[in-house]
Amino acid sequence: MDFSEALKAMKEEKVQIPNDISLITFDDNPYLNYIEPPLTCISQPVEDICKISVKILLSKILNNDNTPKNVLLKTTLNIKSSVKNLSFQS
């Protein structure tokens, strides 16, 4: 089930986003801003992923480098209207 089907099912059941449930997706696509409500997402550094992938691939091809690579890249949480603010007032 993709998120559009999940959104449709929630509307049919009258589940209100973000009042009843918060919704977060992975990958920041421009169309997420046009969905109602705009979806909170975890954004990956796609350009960095591409650059590093090409470097690793070229190293394998040109240097016969078959050593395993572990790469950790920072993601970003883009909070939009699909999550409820749970900060408590005292």
FENLINQUI-V788020 format. One record per pair of residues at least 24 apart in sequence whose ideal C-beta (glycine too) atoms are under 8 Angstrom apart, sorted by sequence separation. I is the first residue (numbers start at 1). GAP is how many residues later the second one is. D is the distance in whole Angstrom. If there is no record, write none. Layout:
i=[I I]
gap=[GAP GAP]
d=[D D]
This chain:
i=[49 48 7 45 44 45 45 4 44 43 42 43 42 43 42 43 3 41 42 40 41 40 40 41 40 39 40 38 40 37 38 39 40 37 38 37 33 28 32 28 24 23 24 22 23 22 22 18 18 17 18 19 18]
gap=[24 25 28 28 29 29 30 31 31 32 33 33 34 34 35 35 36 36 36 37 37 38 39 39 40 41 41 42 42 43 43 43 43 44 44 45 47 48 48 50 58 59 59 60 60 61 62 63 64 65 65 65 66]
d=[7 6 7 5 7 7 7 8 6 6 5 4 7 8 6 5 7 8 8 7 5 6 5 7 5 6 8 4 5 7 5 5 5 4 7 5 7 8 7 6 7 4 6 6 7 4 5 7 6 5 5 7 4]
